[in-house]
Amino acid sequence: MFKKILPMAAVAAIVFGACSGATSTPVATSPPVATSTPVASGPPVATSTPVASGTPVASGTPVVSGTPVVKPHNGKQLLIGWSPYADPTNDTNVALDGQVAKAINDFGAKEIYCSGKADAATQANCIDQFLAQNVDFILVYPADVASMTLKIKDANKAGIPVASLFGEFPVSGEQLMFSVSGPVYQAGVETAKALVAYLTKKNGSPKGTVLEVTGLMTTSQAYLRSQGFHSIVDTYPNIQTTTKNGNWNSATGGTIITDWFTAHPTTDALFLATTCDYGPPATAALKALGVYFKTGTPGHIWIGGEDGCNQSLYELKCGYFDFITTYPFNDIATLGMGLVTDYLKTGKPTAAGQPFGKGTISNEKDFAGPIAYPENQLVPAQYPPDSMELWGNNSQSQPNGTTVCTE
């Protein structure tokens, strides 16, 4: 893995609990943490420019219209290979697949789909299939960044351009047209700050015990969230964090949480790398164990996490979750496919600094290609958990932050 850490300027949307007892107390005074402070080795952190809030982009809307300049390799129809890291296991990833498929169809191209099934070798085989079918473009959400680097080089040799959703690749000789991502490193940082503030208020100083449930750690999304989180909590020697790998799997995450809190019911806090996969099983597990209490209630376990999926916004609004970060996840596929169609229309990749749709794109010297971010990063004070600006409310089913609390 990779050791160099870069500061990340993009700010995650931070949503605070609307109920009394949800903490937004400033983090307790402690030795400042420099953005270049080394943490556990892993992929470097992408830097980006903060961008203003904006209106979500309609799913699948191409950025450029007109006749493609890039001609199909088969002489008939453009083929775009799409490989997500795994089969969709929640409505978030179902939506992501659907947005990619819609954008490809709207453009008049044909999608060649192959799931990575959360396995490096399986996804490598997907890329081999794309190369054998001589697709015109490859879009990948990598299950394993390090392994996928080699397959990108194979595509480069074949003259097939490659881009990534949620995959920051270090420079190692491959050529990546772009990556589209969100401010996940900073999301981990902000969640850790909120946790430190809570522990300081509860215990009189920044001390306590924490269970962290990570995502699939071969993905940059999982590693960067954890890395951001540890860049803060690891500076406090009296905060003891136990890390368990949930692999973005709801059942695995649920088992981890059940087993841990059965053995350690007085644990102070729970950090979820994603509230999409782990939020519902966390609620179910803690309820079953009789340790699911509202904020401000004796025995309450602080719960914080990333992504801001529907049920987590409901739990936050109703006072059971404490802190959630979110960003416009529903714009990622639209922006990525906008860049793909821009290239197919013009024959040239979108230049760094050039506006596209509702996003910004910048060169990153330590990465194999520029990183693009959605424009409408949200501002904390403007959005309570029931705001329709949050994608968990405007793009996902109930219960969400707009649902009336029943407990």
C-alpha positions as CSV (number, residue, x, y, z in Angstrom):
1,M,0.0,0.0,0.0
2,F,1.0,3.6,-0.1
3,K,2.3,5.9,2.6
4,K,2.2,9.4,1.3
5,I,-0.7,11.5,2.8
6,L,-2.0,14.6,1.1
7,P,-4.4,17.1,2.6
8,M,-8.0,17.0,1.3
9,A,-9.8,20.3,0.9
10,A,-13.3,19.1,-0.2
11,V,-15.7,19.2,2.8
12,A,-18.2,16.5,3.4
13,A,-21.8,17.4,4.1
14,I,-22.2,17.0,7.9
15,V,-25.7,16.4,9.3
16,F,-26.3,16.9,13.0
17,G,-29.1,15.3,15.0
18,A,-32.2,17.4,15.3
19,C,-33.2,15.9,18.6
20,S,-32.1,17.2,22.0
21,G,-29.0,15.4,23.1
22,A,-27.4,15.1,19.6
23,T,-24.0,16.5,20.0
24,S,-22.4,19.3,18.0
25,T,-20.1,20.3,20.7
26,P,-16.7,21.6,19.3
27,V,-13.9,19.1,19.6
28,A,-12.0,19.3,22.8
29,T,-8.6,21.1,22.8
30,S,-5.8,18.7,21.9
31,P,-2.5,18.7,20.1
32,P,-3.3,19.9,16.5
33,V,-3.1,17.3,13.9
34,A,-1.3,18.3,10.7
35,T,-2.8,17.2,7.5
36,S,0.5,15.5,6.6
37,T,0.6,13.5,9.8
38,P,1.5,9.9,8.9
39,V,-1.1,7.3,9.6
40,A,-1.3,3.6,8.7
41,S,-0.1,3.0,5.2
42,G,-2.6,3.0,2.4
43,P,-3.6,4.8,-0.8
44,P,-2.8,8.5,-0.8
45,V,-5.5,11.0,-0.1
46,A,-6.7,13.1,-3.1
47,T,-6.7,16.8,-2.8
48,S,-9.4,18.9,-4.3
49,T,-10.8,22.4,-4.3
50,P,-13.9,23.2,-2.1
51,V,-16.9,23.9,-4.3
52,A,-20.2,25.6,-3.6
53,S,-23.5,23.9,-3.0
54,G,-25.7,23.4,-6.0
55,T,-28.7,21.6,-7.4
56,P,-28.4,17.8,-7.9
57,V,-27.9,16.7,-11.5
58,A,-30.6,14.7,-13.0
59,S,-29.6,11.1,-13.3
60,G,-28.1,10.1,-16.7
61,T,-28.0,13.6,-18.2
62,P,-25.2,13.7,-20.8
63,V,-23.0,16.8,-20.6
64,V,-22.3,17.0,-24.3
65,S,-24.7,16.4,-27.2
66,G,-24.1,15.7,-30.8
67,T,-22.6,12.9,-33.0
68,P,-19.7,11.0,-31.4
69,V,-16.3,11.7,-32.7
70,V,-14.9,8.4,-31.4
71,K,-16.1,5.6,-33.8
72,P,-17.1,2.2,-32.5
73,H,-14.4,-0.5,-32.7
74,N,-17.1,-2.8,-34.1
75,G,-18.2,-0.3,-36.7
76,K,-21.8,-0.4,-35.4
77,Q,-22.4,0.7,-31.8
78,L,-20.2,2.1,-29.1
79,L,-19.6,-0.4,-26.3
80,I,-19.0,0.7,-22.7
81,G,-17.8,-1.8,-20.2
82,W,-18.9,-1.1,-16.6
83,S,-17.6,-3.1,-13.7
84,P,-18.8,-2.2,-10.2
85,Y,-16.8,-3.7,-7.3
86,A,-19.5,-6.1,-6.4
87,D,-23.1,-7.1,-7.0
88,P,-25.5,-4.4,-5.6
89,T,-26.5,-5.4,-2.1
90,N,-28.5,-2.2,-1.2
91,D,-30.6,0.3,-2.9
92,T,-27.6,2.7,-3.1
93,N,-25.6,0.5,-5.3
94,V,-28.7,-0.6,-7.3
95,A,-29.2,3.1,-8.0
96,L,-25.5,3.5,-9.0
97,D,-25.8,0.6,-11.5
98,G,-29.1,2.0,-12.8
99,Q,-27.7,5.5,-13.3
100,V,-24.7,4.2,-15.3
101,A,-27.0,2.0,-17.4
102,K,-29.4,4.8,-18.1
103,A,-26.7,7.2,-19.1
104,I,-25.2,4.7,-21.5
105,N,-28.6,3.9,-23.0
106,D,-29.5,7.6,-23.3
107,F,-26.2,8.2,-25.2
108,G,-27.1,5.4,-27.6
109,A,-24.3,3.1,-26.6
110,K,-24.4,-0.5,-25.3
111,E,-23.5,-1.4,-21.8
112,I,-21.3,-4.5,-21.2
113,Y,-21.8,-5.3,-17.5
114,C,-19.5,-7.4,-15.3
115,S,-19.6,-7.4,-11.5
116,G,-16.3,-7.6,-9.6
117,K,-18.0,-9.6,-6.9
118,A,-15.8,-7.9,-4.3
119,D,-12.8,-10.0,-5.5
120,A,-9.7,-8.8,-7.3
121,A,-9.3,-11.9,-9.5
122,T,-13.0,-11.8,-10.6
123,Q,-12.8,-8.2,-11.5
124,A,-9.6,-8.6,-13.3
125,N,-11.4,-11.3,-15.4
126,C,-14.1,-8.7,-16.1
127,I,-11.5,-6.4,-17.6
128,D,-10.1,-9.2,-19.7
129,Q,-13.7,-9.8,-21.0
130,F,-14.0,-6.2,-21.9
131,L,-10.7,-6.3,-23.8
132,A,-11.7,-9.5,-25.6
133,Q,-15.0,-7.8,-26.7
134,N,-13.0,-4.7,-27.8
135,V,-15.1,-2.2,-26.0
136,D,-14.7,1.5,-26.7
137,F,-14.5,2.6,-23.0
138,I,-14.1,1.0,-19.6
139,L,-15.6,2.4,-16.4
140,V,-14.7,0.6,-13.2
141,Y,-15.4,0.8,-9.5
142,P,-12.4,-1.1,-8.3
143,A,-12.7,-3.9,-5.7
144,D,-8.9,-3.8,-5.3
145,V,-7.0,-0.6,-6.4
146,A,-3.6,-2.2,-6.4
147,S,-4.6,-5.2,-8.5
148,M,-6.7,-3.1,-10.9
149,T,-3.7,-1.0,-11.7
150,L,-2.2,-3.9,-13.7
151,K,-5.5,-4.3,-15.7
152,I,-5.6,-0.6,-16.5
153,K,-2.1,-1.0,-18.0
154,D,-3.5,-3.9,-20.1
155,A,-6.3,-1.6,-21.4
156,N,-3.8,1.1,-22.1
157,K,-1.8,-1.3,-24.3
158,A,-5.0,-2.2,-26.1
159,G,-5.7,1.5,-26.7
160,I,-9.0,1.4,-24.7
161,P,-9.5,4.4,-22.3
162,V,-10.3,3.7,-18.7
163,A,-12.0,5.8,-16.0
164,S,-13.0,5.1,-12.4
165,L,-15.9,5.8,-10.0
166,F,-14.7,5.7,-6.4
167,G,-11.2,4.6,-7.2
168,E,-8.1,6.8,-6.6
169,F,-5.1,5.2,-8.3
170,P,-1.5,6.1,-7.3
171,V,0.9,6.8,-10.2
172,S,2.6,3.6,-11.2
173,G,2.8,3.8,-15.0
174,E,-0.9,3.4,-15.9
175,Q,-3.0,6.0,-17.6
176,L,-6.4,6.8,-16.2
177,M,-8.6,9.3,-17.9
178,F,-10.2,10.4,-14.6
179,S,-11.7,9.2,-11.3
180,V,-14.9,10.6,-9.8
181,S,-15.1,10.5,-6.0
182,G,-16.4,12.2,-2.9
183,P,-14.6,13.7,0.1
184,V,-14.5,10.5,2.0
185,Y,-11.2,11.1,3.8
186,Q,-12.6,14.4,5.2
187,A,-15.8,12.5,6.1
188,G,-13.7,10.3,8.4
189,V,-12.0,13.3,9.9
190,E,-15.2,15.1,10.7
191,T,-16.8,12.1,12.2
192,A,-13.7,11.6,14.4
193,K,-13.9,15.2,15.6
194,A,-17.5,14.8,16.6
195,L,-16.7,11.6,18.4
196,V,-13.8,13.2,20.3
197,A,-16.2,16.0,21.4
198,Y,-18.8,13.5,22.6
199,L,-16.2,11.4,24.6
200,T,-14.8,14.6,26.1
201,K,-18.2,15.7,27.2
202,K,-19.2,12.3,28.5
203,N,-16.0,11.2,30.2
204,G,-14.5,14.5,31.2
205,S,-11.6,14.1,28.7
206,P,-11.0,12.5,25.3
207,K,-11.1,8.9,26.4
208,G,-13.3,5.9,25.8
209,T,-13.8,2.8,23.8
210,V,-14.8,2.6,20.1
211,L,-15.7,-0.1,17.7
212,E,-15.0,0.7,14.0
213,V,-16.6,-1.3,11.3
214,T,-14.7,-0.7,8.0
215,G,-15.6,-1.3,4.4
216,L,-13.7,-3.5,2.0
217,M,-10.2,-2.3,2.7
218,T,-8.8,-3.0,-0.8
219,T,-11.1,-0.2,-2.0
220,S,-9.9,3.4,-1.7
221,Q,-13.3,4.4,-0.5
222,A,-13.0,2.2,2.6
223,Y,-9.3,2.9,3.3
224,L,-9.6,6.7,3.0
225,R,-12.6,6.8,5.4
226,S,-10.7,4.8,8.0
227,Q,-7.5,6.8,7.4
228,G,-9.3,10.1,7.9
229,F,-10.9,8.8,11.1
230,H,-7.6,7.5,12.5
231,S,-5.8,10.7,11.6
232,I,-7.8,12.3,14.5
233,V,-8.6,9.6,17.0
234,D,-5.1,8.1,17.0
235,T,-3.7,11.4,18.4
236,Y,-5.6,10.7,21.7
237,P,-3.9,7.8,23.6
238,N,-6.9,7.2,25.8
239,I,-9.3,6.6,23.0
240,Q,-9.1,2.8,22.4
241,T,-10.4,1.9,18.9
242,T,-11.0,-1.7,17.8
243,T,-11.3,-2.1,14.0
244,K,-13.2,-4.9,12.3
245,N,-13.5,-5.3,8.6
246,G,-17.2,-5.6,7.4
247,N,-16.3,-5.7,3.7
248,W,-19.3,-3.5,2.8
249,N,-21.5,-6.6,3.7
250,S,-24.6,-6.0,5.8
251,A,-24.6,-9.5,7.3
252,T,-21.0,-9.4,8.1
253,G,-21.3,-6.0,9.7
254,G,-24.3,-7.1,11.7
255,T,-22.5,-10.1,13.0
256,I,-19.5,-8.0,14.0
257,I,-21.7,-5.5,15.9
258,T,-23.7,-8.3,17.6
259,D,-20.6,-10.2,18.7
260,W,-18.8,-7.1,19.9
261,F,-21.6,-5.6,22.0
262,T,-22.5,-8.9,23.4
263,A,-19.0,-9.2,24.9
264,H,-18.5,-5.4,25.4
265,P,-21.9,-3.8,26.2
266,T,-20.3,-0.7,27.8
267,T,-18.4,0.3,24.7
268,D,-18.8,4.1,24.3
269,A,-19.2,4.4,20.5
270,L,-19.7,2.8,17.1
271,F,-18.1,4.2,13.9
272,L,-19.7,2.9,10.7
273,A,-17.7,3.3,7.5
274,T,-21.1,3.4,5.7
275,T,-24.5,3.8,7.1
276,C,-25.9,2.2,4.0
277,D,-24.7,-1.4,4.6
278,Y,-24.2,-1.1,8.4
279,G,-26.8,1.3,9.7
280,P,-29.9,-1.1,9.6
281,P,-28.0,-4.1,11.1
282,A,-26.5,-1.9,13.8
283,T,-29.9,-0.7,14.8
284,A,-31.3,-4.3,14.8
285,A,-28.3,-5.7,16.7
286,L,-28.3,-3.1,19.5
287,K,-32.1,-3.3,19.9
288,A,-31.9,-7.0,20.2
289,L,-29.2,-6.7,22.9
290,G,-31.2,-4.1,24.8
291,V,-28.6,-1.4,24.5
292,Y,-30.2,0.9,21.9
293,F,-30.9,4.2,23.7
294,K,-31.5,7.8,22.6
295,T,-28.9,10.4,22.9
296,G,-28.8,11.9,26.3
297,T,-30.1,8.7,27.9
298,P,-28.0,6.7,30.3
299,G,-26.4,3.8,28.4
300,H,-26.5,5.5,25.0
301,I,-23.9,4.3,22.5
302,W,-22.7,7.1,20.3
303,I,-23.2,6.1,16.6
304,G,-21.6,7.9,13.7
305,G,-21.0,7.0,10.1
306,E,-20.7,8.0,6.5
307,D,-22.9,8.2,3.4
308,G,-26.2,9.4,4.9
309,C,-28.4,6.7,3.6
310,N,-32.2,6.8,4.2
311,Q,-32.6,4.8,7.4
312,S,-29.6,6.4,9.1
313,L,-31.2,9.9,8.5
314,Y,-34.3,8.6,10.2
315,E,-32.3,7.3,13.2
316,L,-30.4,10.6,13.4
317,K,-33.6,12.6,13.3
318,C,-35.2,10.5,16.0
319,G,-32.2,10.7,18.3
320,Y,-30.5,7.3,18.1
321,F,-27.7,8.1,15.8
322,D,-25.4,11.0,16.6
323,F,-23.4,12.1,13.6
324,I,-23.6,11.4,9.9
325,T,-21.6,12.8,6.9
326,T,-23.0,12.7,3.4
327,Y,-22.3,14.0,0.0
328,P,-24.3,13.9,-3.3
329,F,-23.7,10.2,-4.0
330,N,-26.5,10.3,-6.6
331,D,-24.4,12.7,-8.7
332,I,-21.4,10.4,-9.0
333,A,-22.5,8.2,-11.8
334,T,-24.1,11.1,-13.7
335,L,-20.9,13.1,-13.5
336,G,-18.7,10.2,-14.4
337,M,-20.8,9.3,-17.4
338,G,-20.9,12.9,-18.4
339,L,-17.1,12.9,-18.6
340,V,-17.2,9.6,-20.6
341,T,-19.7,10.9,-23.1
342,D,-17.8,14.2,-23.3
343,Y,-14.7,12.2,-24.4
344,L,-16.7,10.1,-26.9
345,K,-18.3,13.2,-28.4
346,T,-15.1,15.2,-28.7
347,G,-12.3,12.7,-28.8
348,K,-10.6,14.5,-26.0
349,P,-10.8,14.2,-22.2
350,T,-12.2,17.1,-20.2
351,A,-9.3,19.3,-19.1
352,A,-8.6,20.0,-15.5
353,G,-10.2,23.2,-14.4
354,Q,-12.8,23.1,-17.1
355,P,-16.4,23.0,-15.8
356,F,-18.5,19.9,-16.5
357,G,-22.1,19.4,-15.5
358,K,-22.2,20.2,-11.8
359,G,-18.7,19.2,-10.9
360,T,-15.0,20.3,-10.8
361,I,-12.0,18.4,-12.0
362,S,-8.4,18.9,-11.0
363,N,-5.0,17.3,-11.7
364,E,-3.5,15.4,-8.9
365,K,0.2,14.9,-9.2
366,D,0.3,11.7,-7.1
367,F,-2.6,10.0,-8.9
368,A,-2.9,8.4,-12.3
369,G,-5.3,10.9,-13.8
370,P,-7.3,13.9,-12.5
371,I,-9.9,13.6,-9.8
372,A,-13.4,14.9,-10.3
373,Y,-15.8,15.9,-7.5
374,P,-19.5,16.7,-7.4
375,E,-20.1,20.4,-7.2
376,N,-22.9,20.4,-4.6
377,Q,-21.0,19.6,-1.5
378,L,-23.4,20.5,1.3
379,V,-22.9,23.0,4.2
380,P,-23.6,21.6,7.7
381,A,-25.8,24.3,9.2
382,Q,-28.1,24.5,6.2
383,Y,-29.4,20.9,6.2
384,P,-31.1,19.2,9.1
385,P,-31.8,15.4,8.8
386,D,-35.2,16.0,7.1
387,S,-33.8,18.3,4.4
388,M,-34.8,17.3,0.8
389,E,-31.3,18.4,-0.2
390,L,-29.9,15.2,1.2
391,W,-29.8,12.3,-1.3
392,G,-30.9,9.9,1.4
393,N,-34.2,11.8,1.4
394,N,-34.6,12.9,-2.2
395,S,-33.4,9.7,-3.9
396,Q,-34.1,6.9,-1.4
397,S,-37.2,5.3,0.0
398,Q,-38.7,5.7,3.5
399,P,-37.9,5.5,6.3
400,N,-35.6,8.4,5.9
401,G,-35.2,11.8,7.4
402,T,-38.6,12.9,6.2
403,T,-40.4,10.0,8.1
404,V,-42.2,10.8,11.3
405,C,-40.5,9.4,14.3
406,T,-42.6,6.6,16.0
407,E,-40.4,6.0,19.1
